[in-house]
Amino acid sequence: MSSLSFANNANSDSFSLGGLENLKSQPTELPALPKKVQYQRKSNYYYTYIDREHTFEENINNLAAIYAVTWVVYPLTQPSTVKEKGSLENYRKNFGQLVFDKDEPFWNWFVHPISGSQLFLFYRARGYSRSDALTMSFISSTLFEFTVEIYTEPASVQDLYQTPVLGSVLGLGLEKLSLYLLNTGNVLGKIIGHAINPSTLFWFYEGKVKLIPQVGKDKAGLNVHIDW
């Protein structure tokens, strides 16, 4: 009985080992993961100013664009003055004249600096440095005083410096404030930022930088795209 029992146990052990061998799962090859997996996240915009050099043709085109706008804006913003005082006879008489105007402080210390600030911000949006934007603002303001506003009144000494100089000082403050608000990511901040610096809304603004985050397996980066 011992011999039979041993044989049975042996057969049983042999069966069990064989069954375990058959039940072993074959190794499954997993698909190789790419060494560098890169993810592209939603792009964001960063508002700034990028100074660059300008050709003579670019300067003329920018001055001409502002000059054309002033011929449209002036009668729209002061219709009563244009209607009452405007005439070709006054234009001829006022041409080349320069006087100290007697405008109310509201115009000399508020309206003209505000219009000058937008001139400054326009040229900044076109890629001019701060000093060059001041120069271009001065030229545009002078052209307006001596060739547009004389349709109703002579050129003003105060306006010649208050519009570009005070306007550029105000424009610099608006530039910094608007960039801060536009880059907060806050909707209300962006609305206010565009409102005080409207040039950032238009196609000619050169400081809108597209930021595209790049996230990889072992690194992270930032793709910067600038439209000229």
Beta strands, then each sheet from edge to edge (+ up, - down):
strand 1: 39-40
strand 2: 44-47
strand 3: 98-99
strand 4: 155-156
strand 5: 208-215
strand 6: 220-226
sheet 1: 1+ 5- 2+
sheet 2: 1+ 5- 6+
sheet 3: 3+ 4+
end
